[in-house]
Amino acid sequence: MRSRSCAGRTPERRVHVARCGPPGLRGGHRVLTTERVTTPAQLEEAHTLRLEVFVGEQQVPLAEEIDDADFAPTTTHVLVRAGEQPGEGPVVGTGRLLTDPAHPGEVHIGRVAVARSARGTGAGAAVMRALEEIALAEHAVGGAVRIELSAQTQASGFYERLGYEVHGPVYLDAGIDHRDAAKTLRSHD
């Protein structure tokens, strides 16, 4: 199912074809579908991938990975699936968008995780694109929104390729080196 943009609404699902995971049907081509998390089952899928990546691979303490912000009404999560058909297949990417009504026009992207099998396939960029579209459509002030994030230093190049300016000193978060990054989106971009 392909999404259409509706005035004032962010699409619930977008489709992108990419090579993802081990070769298989259609020579390894999989459909990457981004979807907004709207159910507890989808949130559980996001948590499962985050636990796999952050706790399992990167040794982030479990108590630090799932937090109250995950359940806040001002938080938006997205998933990226890789399957034979749009909307099918395992979750290979996720991320969340944090907003604070006291700071209109500013948002924070975090907890961006991509399954090991989907790294380098465009799944991470699909997560970021979906979160940026939501940020611009729903949180811009005067047609602009500032997006901030804490980039793991090993992923700084990824964020820079997406137009983020990585700045400031290196600091530890959950035992991993990070630097701040930011980007301003405008509705005419």
KEMARSE-834633 format. One record per residue: residue number from 1; x, y, z of N, C-alpha, C in turn; residue in three letters. Coordinates in steps of 0.05 Angstrom, whole numbers, plus 32768, in hexadecimal, padded with zeros to 4 digits. Layout:
# KEMARSE-834633
SITE   sefi   n_px   n_py   n_pz   ca_px   ca_py   ca_pz   c_px   c_py   c_pz   guro
SITE    NUM      X      Y      Z       X       Y       Z      X      Y      Z    ALA
...
//
This chain:
# KEMARSE-834633
SITE   sefi   n_px   n_py   n_pz   ca_px   ca_py   ca_pz   c_px   c_py   c_pz   guro
SITE      1   8011   7FE9   8000    8000    8000    8000   8012   8019   8000    MET
SITE      2   800F   8029   7FED    801F    8042    7FEC   800F   8058   7FFA    ARG
SITE      3   801F   8069   8007    8012    807F    8016   8010   8098   8005    SER
SITE      4   7FFC   80A7   800B    7FF9    80C1    7FFE   7FFA   80D6   8014    ARG
SITE      5   8006   80EC   800D    8007    8102    801F   7FEC   8110   801F    SER
SITE      6   7FE2   8116   8036    7FC9    8125    8038   7FD0   813F   8045    CYS
SITE      7   7FC3   8154   803D    7FC9    816E    8048   7FC7   816D   8066    ALA
SITE      8   7FDD   8176   8073    7FDD    8177    8091   7FE0   815C   809E    GLY
SITE      9   7FE4   8146   808F    7FE7    812C    809A   8001   811F   8090    ARG
SITE     10   800E   8110   80A2    8026    8102    809B   801E   80E6   8092    THR
SITE     11   8028   80DC   807C    8021    80C1    8073   8028   80AD   8089    PRO
SITE     12   8016   8099   808B    801B    8084    809F   802F   806F   8095    GLU
SITE     13   8032   806D   807A    8043    8059    806F   804F   8063   8055    ARG
SITE     14   8069   805E   8051    8077    8065    8038   8086   804C   802F    ARG
SITE     15   808A   804A   8015    8096    8033    8009   80AF   803B   7FFA    VAL
SITE     16   80C4   802A   7FFC    80DE    802F    7FEF   80E9   8013   7FE9    HIS
SITE     17   80F2   800F   7FD0    80FE    7FF5    7FC9   811C   7FF7   7FCC    VAL
SITE     18   8128   7FE3   7FDA    8145    7FE3    7FDF   814F   7FC7   7FE2    ALA
SITE     19   8169   7FC3   7FDE    8175    7FA9    7FE3   8179   7FA7   8001    ARG
SITE     20   816D   7F93   800D    816D    7F91    802A   8170   7F74   8032    CYS
SITE     21   8182   7F6E   8044    8184    7F53    804F   8191   7F40   803B    GLY
SITE     22   8190   7F26   8042    819C    7F12    8031   818D   7F0F   8017    PRO
SITE     23   819B   7F07   8002    818E    7F04    7FE8   8176   7EF0   7FEB    PRO
SITE     24   8162   7EF5   7FDC    814B    7EE4    7FDD   8139   7EEA   7FC5    GLY
SITE     25   811F   7EEC   7FCA    810C    7EF2    7FB5   8114   7F0C   7FA7    LEU
SITE     26   8110   7F0C   7F8D    8117    7F24    7F7D   8134   7F2C   7F80    ARG
SITE     27   8146   7F18   7F82    8162    7F1F    7F83   816A   7F2F   7F9C    GLY
SITE     28   815C   7F2C   7FB1    8162    7F3A    7FCA   8155   7F55   7FCC    GLY
SITE     29   8145   7F5D   7FB8    8137    7F76    7FBB   8120   7F73   7FCF    HIS
SITE     30   811F   7F85   7FE1    810A    7F86    7FF5   80FC   7FA1   7FF4    ARG
SITE     31   80E4   7FA2   7FFC    80D6    7FBB    7FFE   80D9   7FC6   801B    VAL
SITE     32   80E4   7FDE   801D    80E6    7FEB    8037   80CD   7FFC   803B    LEU
SITE     33   80BE   7FF7   8050    80A6    8006    8056   80AA   8013   8071    THR
SITE     34   80A6   802E   8071    80A6    803C    808B   808A   803F   8094    THR
SITE     35   8086   803B   80AE    806C    803E    80BA   806D   804B   80D5    GLU
SITE     36   805A   805B   80DA    8057    8069    80F4   804C   8055   8108    ARG
SITE     37   8058   8054   8120    804F    8042    8135   8035   804C   8140    VAL
SITE     38   8020   803C   813F    8006    8044    8149   7FFA   802F   815C    THR
SITE     39   8007   8018   815F    7FFC    8003    8170   8011   7FFA   8184    THR
SITE     40   8009   7FEE   819B    801C    7FE2    81AE   802D   7FCC   81A1    PRO
SITE     41   8022   7FBD   818F    8031    7FA8    8181   8048   7FB4   8171    ALA
SITE     42   8043   7FCA   8163    8058    7FD7    8154   806E   7FE3   8166    GLN
SITE     43   8065   7FEE   817D    8079    7FF9    8190   808A   7FE2   819B    LEU
SITE     44   807E   7FCB   819F    808E    7FB4    81A8   80A2   7FAC   8193    GLU
SITE     45   809B   7FAD   817A    80AE    7FA7    8164   80C5   7FBB   8164    GLU
SITE     46   80BF   7FD4   8169    80D4    7FE9    816B   80E7   7FE2   8182    ALA
SITE     47   80DB   7FDC   8199    80EB    7FD5    81B0   80FD   7FBD   81AC    HIS
SITE     48   80F1   7FA9   819E    8100    7F90    8199   811A   7F96   8189    THR
SITE     49   8117   7FA6   8174    812E    7FAD    8163   8142   7FBE   8173    LEU
SITE     50   8138   7FD1   8182    814A    7FE2    8192   815A   7FD1   81A7    ARG
SITE     51   814C   7FBE   81B3    815A    7FAD    81C6   816F   7F9C   81B9    LEU
SITE     52   8169   7F92   81A1    817C    7F82    8191   8195   7F93   818B    GLU
SITE     53   8191   7FAC   8181    81A7    7FBD    8179   81B6   7FC9   8191    VAL
SITE     54   81A7   7FD7   81A1    81B4    7FE7    81B6   81BD   7FD6   81CE    PHE
SITE     55   81AC   7FC4   81D8    81B3    7FB4    81EF   81C4   7F9C   81E6    VAL
SITE     56   81BB   7F8D   81D2    81C9    7F75    81C9   81E4   7F7B   81BC    GLY
SITE     57   81E5   7F8D   81A8    81FD    7F93    819A   820F   7FA7   81A8    GLU
SITE     58   8203   7FBD   81B3    8213    7FD3    81BD   8215   7FD3   81DB    GLN
SITE     59   8209   7FC0   81E9    820C    7FBC    8206   8201   7FD4   8216    GLN
SITE     60   81ED   7FE2   820B    81DF    7FF7    821A   81CF   7FE9   8230    VAL
SITE     61   81D0   7FF3   8249    81C1    7FE6    825E   81A3   7FE7   8258    PRO
SITE     62   8196   7FD0   825C    8179    7FCE    8256   8169   7FE4   8263    LEU
SITE     63   8170   7FEB   827C    8161    7FFF    828B   8163   801B   827E    ALA
SITE     64   8177   801F   826D    817A    8039    8260   816E   803A   8244    GLU
SITE     65   8166   8023   8239    815D    8023    821D   813F   802A   821B    GLU
SITE     66   812E   801D   8229    8111    8022    8228   810C   8036   823F    ILE
SITE     67   8101   804D   8238    80FC    8062    824C   80E0   806D   824A    ASP
SITE     68   80DA   807F   825C    80BF    808B    825D   80B8   809A   8243    ASP
SITE     69   80CC   80A6   8236    80C7    80B4    821D   80BA   80A3   8208    ALA
SITE     70   80C0   8089   8208    80B5    8076    81F5   8096   8076   81F6    ASP
SITE     71   808B   807B   820D    806E    8079    8211   8060   8094   8213    PHE
SITE     72   806F   80AA   8210    8064    80C5    8212   8052   80CB   81FA    ALA
SITE     73   803C   80D9   81FE    802A    80DF    81E8   8037   80F2   81D3    PRO
SITE     74   804D   80FF   81DB    805B    8111    81C8   8071   8103   81B8    THR
SITE     75   8074   80E9   81BC    8088    80DA    81AE   807C   80CB   8196    THR
SITE     76   808A   80CC   817F    8081    80BD    8167   8097   80A9   8160    THR
SITE     77   808F   8090   815C    80A2    807C    8153   809C   8074   8136    HIS
SITE     78   80B1   806B   8128    80AD    8060    810D   80BB   8045   810B    VAL
SITE     79   80B1   8035   80F9    80BE    801B    80F2   80C4   801B   80D5    LEU
SITE     80   80D8   800B   80CD    80DE    8005    80B1   80DD   7FE7   80AF    VAL
SITE     81   80CD   7FDC   809D    80CC    7FC0    8098   80D8   7FB9   807D    ARG
SITE     82   80E4   7FA1   807B    80EF    7F98    8061   80E1   7F7E   805A    ALA
SITE     83   80D2   7F7E   8045    80C3    7F66    803D   80BF   7F65   801F    GLY
SITE     84   80B1   7F50   8017    80AB    7F4C    7FFB   8096   7F60   7FF1    GLU
SITE     85   8084   7F67   8003    806F    7F7A    7FFD   806F   7F91   8011    GLN
SITE     86   8065   7FA8   8009    8064    7FBF    801C   8055   7FB7   8036    PRO
SITE     87   8061   7FBE   804C    8054    7FB9    8066   8059   7F9E   8071    GLY
SITE     88   8066   7F8D   8062    806C    7F72    806B   8089   7F70   8073    GLU
SITE     89   8090   7F5B   8082    80AB    7F55    8088   80B4   7F5F   80A4    GLY
SITE     90   80CC   7F58   80AB    80D6    7F5F    80C6   80DC   7F7C   80C8    PRO
SITE     91   80DC   7F86   80E0    80E5    7FA2    80E5   8103   7FA2   80E4    VAL
SITE     92   810E   7FB4   80D3    812B    7FB7    80CF   8135   7FD2   80D8    VAL
SITE     93   8123   7FE4   80DF    812B    7FFF    80E8   8116   800B   80F9    GLY
SITE     94   811F   801D   810B    810C    802B    811C   8119   8045   8126    THR
SITE     95   8109   8057   8130    8113    8070    813C   80FB   807E   8148    GLY
SITE     96   8102   8092   8158    80EC    80A1    8166   80F1   80BF   8164    ARG
SITE     97   80DB   80CE   8165    80DB    80EB    8164   80CF   80F5   817E    LEU
SITE     98   80DF   8104   818C    80D6    8110    81A6   80CF   812D   81A1    LEU
SITE     99   80B9   8136   81AC    80B1    8151    81AA   80A9   815C   81C6    THR
SITE    100   80AB   8175   81C9    80A4    8182    81E2   8094   819B   81DB    ASP
SITE    101   807B   819C   81E3    806A    81B3    81DC   8075   81CE   81E6    PRO
SITE    102   8087   81CD   81FA    8093    81E5    8204   80A8   81F0   81F1    ALA
SITE    103   80B0   81E0   81DD    80C5    81E8    81CA   80BB   81E3   81AD    HIS
SITE    104   80A7   81F3   81A5    809D    81EF    8189   80B2   81F4   8174    PRO
SITE    105   80B1   81E4   815F    80C4    81E7    814A   80DE   81D9   814E    GLY
SITE    106   80E0   81CA   8164    80F8    81BA    816B   80F0   819E   8172    GLU
SITE    107   80FF   818A   8167    80FA    816E    816D   8114   8160   8171    VAL
SITE    108   8113   8148   817C    812B    8138    8180   8126   811C   8175    HIS
SITE    109   8138   8113   8164    8137    80F8    8159   814A   80E7   816A    ILE
SITE    110   8141   80CF   8170    8152    80BD    8180   814B   80A0   817C    GLY
SITE    111   815A   808F   8188    8156    8072    8188   8154   8067   816B    ARG
SITE    112   8164   8072   8159    8164    8068    813E   8174   804E   813D    VAL
SITE    113   8167   8039   8135    8174    801E    8135   816E   8010   811B    ALA
SITE    114   8182   8003   8110    817F    7FF3    80F7   818A   7FD7   80FC    VAL
SITE    115   817A   7FC3   80F5    8183    7FA7    80F8   819D   7FA3   80E8    ALA
SITE    116   81AF   7F93   80F4    81C9    7F8E    80E7   81C6   7F86   80CA    ARG
SITE    117   81B2   7F75   80C4    81AE    7F6B    80A9   81A5   7F80   8095    SER
SITE    118   819C   7F97   809F    8191    7FAC    808E   81A3   7FC5   808C    ALA
SITE    119   81BA   7FC4   8099    81CC    7FDB    8099   81D7   7FDE   807D    ARG
SITE    120   81D8   7FF7   8073    81E2    7FFD    8059   81CD   7FF9   8043    GLY
SITE    121   81B4   7FF5   804A    819F    7FF0    8036   818D   8008   8032    THR
SITE    122   8190   801D   8042    817E    8034    8041   8169   8033   8056    GLY
SITE    123   8169   801F   8067    8155    801D    807D   8159   8034   8091    ALA
SITE    124   8172   803A   8098    8176    8050    80AB   816D   806B   809F    GLY
SITE    125   8173   806F   8086    816B    8088    8079   814C   8089   8077    ALA
SITE    126   813F   8072   8073    8122    8071    8073   8116   8079   808E    ALA
SITE    127   8123   8070   80A3    811A    8077    80BE   811C   8096   80C1    VAL
SITE    128   8132   80A0   80BA    8137    80BD    80BD   8124   80CE   80AC    MET
SITE    129   8120   80C5   8093    810E    80D3    8081   80F1   80D4   808D    ARG
SITE    130   80E8   80BD   8097    80CD    80BC    80A3   80CB   80CF   80BB    ALA
SITE    131   80DF   80CE   80CC    80DE    80E0    80E4   80E0   80FD   80DC    LEU
SITE    132   80F0   8103   80C8    80F2    811F    80BF   80D8   8129   80B3    GLU
SITE    133   80CB   8118   80A3    80B1    8120    8097   809C   8126   80AD    GLU
SITE    134   809C   8115   80C1    8089    8119    80D8   8090   8133   80E6    ILE
SITE    135   80AA   8138   80EB    80B2    8150    80F9   80AA   8169   80EA    ALA
SITE    136   80AE   8169   80CF    80A7    8180    80BF   8089   8184   80BD    LEU
SITE    137   807B   816E   80B8    805E    8170    80B4   804F   8177   80CE    ALA
SITE    138   8059   816E   80E5    8049    8171    80FD   8055   8183   8112    GLU
SITE    139   806E   818B   810F    807B    819A    8125   808A   81B3   811C    HIS
SITE    140   8087   81BA   8103    8094    81D3    80F8   8086   81EB   8102    ALA
SITE    141   8095   8200   8106    808A    821B    810D   8094   822E   80F7    VAL
SITE    142   8082   823B   80EA    808A    824D    80D4   8097   823E   80BD    GLY
SITE    143   808F   8225   80B9    809A    8215    80A3   80B5   8209   80A9    GLY
SITE    144   80BF   820A   80C1    80D9    81FF    80C8   80D9   81EF   80E2    ALA
SITE    145   80EA   81DB   80E3    80ED    81CB    80FB   810B   81C5   80FF    VAL
SITE    146   8114   81C8   8117    8130    81C1    811D   8130   81A5   8129    ARG
SITE    147   8140   8194   811D    8142    8178    8127   815D   8175   8134    ILE
SITE    148   815D   816B   814D    8175    8166    815B   8177   8148   8161    GLU
SITE    149   8190   813E   8163    8194    8122    816B   81AF   811F   8177    LEU
SITE    150   81B2   8109   8185    81CC    8101    8191   81D7   80EA   8180    SER
SITE    151   81EC   80F0   8171    81F6    80DC    815E   820D   80CD   816A    ALA
SITE    152   820B   80B2   8169    8222    80A2    8170   8239   80AA   815E    GLN
SITE    153   8251   80AD   8168    8267    80B7    8158   826C   80A5   8140    THR
SITE    154   8268   808B   8143    826C    8078    812D   8257   807C   8117    GLN
SITE    155   8241   8089   811D    822C    808E    8109   822B   80AB   8100    ALA
SITE    156   823F   80BB   8107    823F    80D8    8100   823E   80DC   80E2    SER
SITE    157   824D   80CC   80D3    824D    80CE    80B6   8232   80CA   80AA    GLY
SITE    158   8223   80B7   80B4    8208    80B1    80AB   81F6   80CB   80AE    PHE
SITE    159   81F7   80D7   80C5    81E7    80EF    80CA   81F1   8106   80B9    TYR
SITE    160   820B   8109   80B6    8215    811F    80A5   820C   811B   8088    GLU
SITE    161   820C   8103   807E    8202    80FE    8062   81E4   8106   805F    ARG
SITE    162   81D6   8105   8075    81B9    810D    8075   81B6   812B   807A    LEU
SITE    163   81CC   813A   807B    81CA    8157    807E   81CC   8161   809B    GLY
SITE    164   81D1   8150   80AE    81D4    8159    80CA   81EF   8165   80CE    TYR
SITE    165   81F1   817A   80DF    820A    8185    80E7   8211   8179   8102    GLU
SITE    166   8226   816A   8103    8230    815E    811C   8242   8172   8129    VAL
SITE    167   823D   8177   8142    824C    818D    8150   8250   8186   816D    HIS
SITE    168   8261   8196   817A    8265    8194    8197   8278   817D   819E    GLY
SITE    169   827E   817C   81B8    8291    8167    81C1   8284   814C   81C2    PRO
SITE    170   8295   8138   81C4    828D    811C    81C7   8285   8118   81E4    VAL
SITE    171   826E   810A   81E9    8265    8104    8204   825B   80E7   8205    TYR
SITE    172   825A   80DC   821D    8251    80C1    8220   8233   80C1   8226    LEU
SITE    173   8225   80AF   8218    8209    80AA    821E   8206   808B   821D    ASP
SITE    174   81FE   807F   8233    81FB    8062    8235   8216   8054   822F    ALA
SITE    175   822C   8062   8236    8246    8056    8232   8251   8058   8215    GLY
SITE    176   8243   8067   8204    824B    8069    81E7   8250   8086   81E1    ILE
SITE    177   8266   808B   81D2    826D    80A7    81CA   8258   80B2   81B7    ASP
SITE    178   824F   80CA   81BD    823B    80D9    81AC   8244   80F5   81A8    HIS
SITE    179   8239   8102   8193    823B    811E    818E   821F   8128   8186    ARG
SITE    180   821A   8141   818C    8200    814D    8184   8200   8152   8166    ASP
SITE    181   81E8   8152   815B    81E5    8158    813E   81CA   8166   813B    ALA
SITE    182   81C8   8176   8126    81AF    8185    8121   81AC   818C   8104    ALA
SITE    183   8193   8190   80FD    818C    8197    80E1   8171   81A6   80E3    LYS
SITE    184   816F   81BB   80D2    8155    81C9    80D1   8149   81C3   80B6    THR
SITE    185   8130   81BA   80B7    8120    81B5    809F   810C   81CB   809B    LEU
SITE    186   8108   81D2   8081    80F5    81E7    807A   80E1   81DB   8066    ARG
SITE    187   80C8   81E3   8067    80B4    81D7    8056   80BA   81DB   8039    SER
SITE    188   80CA   81EE   8031    80D0    81F1    8015   80E9   81E2   800C    HIS
SITE    189   80F6   81D3   801F    810E    81C3    8018   8108   81AB   8008    ASP
//
